Amino acid sequence: MPGRLAIFGHPPAFDTPLHVGRPNLPDKQAILDRISGALEAGWLTNGGPLVAEFERRVASEAGVKHCIATCNGTAALELAVRALGLVGEVIVPAYTFVATAHALAWHGLRPVFCDVDPATHTLDPERVAKMIGPRTAAILGVHLWGRCCYVAALAAIARGHGIPLLFDAAHAFGSTCHGNPIGGFGVCETFSFHATKFVHCGEGGAVTTNDDGLAERVRRLRDFGFSGGDRVTSLGINAKMSELSAAVGLTSLDNMATIVAVNRQNYDAYRRRLRPLAGLRLLSHEGPEKSNYQYVVVEVDAQTTGLSRDELIAVLVAENVLARRYFYPGCHRMEPYLSDAKTAATSLSVTERLADTVLALPTGLQLDERGVTRITEILSDAIANADAIRSRPGRRHAA
């Protein structure tokens, strides 16, 4: 007989949907108090005290001299690219959020998509080294899932070819690499503080660097090219963070340790509960490096589970567990890159396998060990009833 799953007509396991990336809001009153102070001061944007404090605290956490806060993470990456004056091609992983590639293409650069390492899901340095060409302007590494990419190997390649190395660290705030905080590697790194991140501003981002000249250029680009008073000395746009966003961000930073602790507890619970389930490989956060444990990522082996990743997502969504696939189908299979003749001919086997098998499960303050236990029970029931699920008339795969 089929298990007690919602797809077989039983009530869903959770009354309220559990989301991957649901905003962590541990102290709403502190957010409101900060916003109230900004309203009373009549200072809502243009480099107010809350943004200045947010920049100081992010710089301290990242172990760098400079943090330039921005309206979002994509703008941060665009400002970094522009401030570096890059022209030509940039090697970038295909297995990343499309904003990484868009930030390059938006400024006239051509993303050259590289495959990733199957163990870490980040840029494979050996493949990067083979892709360096006469038009290569830079290497853009992406830290994923709260874990760092191969920073030392990529730095050696960049140094050997005399090109800059920068990092999209949207997933990695609060994590470390070689024992040092992520934020100070390469010529610069960029963060996202979008609502889906464990520390967030609702919407926000930042560029971090130890390069004084680069930091000054980014600051000018962020604010219409102003270099003080009414003096405009370069091209620029409006990419400033508002005081209201900084209010959310500062309160999030206040609660950072609590959020990471909950994420760690959830990860440990998933690790224990998923271990007996053959065909589900949990991406490990074990090792010497510090992680924010922001993402719980599983690779699904459909031959072992009897169900594809998308079929498992459909089962979970029916139970109000809004699990997600990530970076599907890979940037090189998205427009406008798919229409590029060179990109269209590219086959990136690891990226394509991950795009078809990676499953992200909910975590954060919305969840506790009891919730993790129920989610893993759903997965176990689904695998046990794989034949019945696959034979259901009109079954739908998750989009």
Sequence and secondary structure as in RCSB ss.txt:
>XXXX:A:sequence
MPGRLAIFGHPPAFDTPLHVGRPNLPDKQAILDRISGALEAGWLTNGGPLVAEFERRVASEAGVKHCIATCNGTA
ALELAVRALGLVGEVIVPAYTFVATAHALAWHGLRPVFCDVDPATHTLDPERVAKMIGPRTAAILGVHLWGRCCY
VAALAAIARGHGIPLLFDAAHAFGSTCHGNPIGGFGVCETFSFHATKFVHCGEGGAVTTNDDGLAERVRRLRDFG
FSGGDRVTSLGINAKMSELSAAVGLTSLDNMATIVAVNRQNYDAYRRRLRPLAGLRLLSHEGPEKSNYQYVVVEV
DAQTTGLSRDELIAVLVAENVLARRYFYPGCHRMEPYLSDAKTAATSLSVTERLADTVLALPTGLQLDERGVTRI
TEILSDAIANADAIRSRPGRRHAA
>XXXX:A:secstr
   S GGGT   S SS EETT    S HHHHHHHHHHHHHHT  SSS HHHHHHHHHHHHHHT SEEEEESSHHH
HHHHHHHHHT  SEEEEESSS HHHHHHHHTTT EEEEE B TTTSSB HHHHHHH  TTEEEEEEE BTTB   
HHHHHHHHHHHT  EEEE TT TT EETTEETTSSSSEEEEE  TTSSS  SS EEEEES HHHHHHHHHHHBTT
B STT B S   B    HHHHHHHHHHHHTHHHHHHHHHHHHHHHHHHHTTSTTEEE    SSS      EEEEE
 HHHHSS HHHHHHHHHHTTEE B  STT GGGSTTGGGSHHHHT   HHHHHHHHHEEEE  STT  HHHHHHH
HHHHHHHHHTHHHHHTSTT     
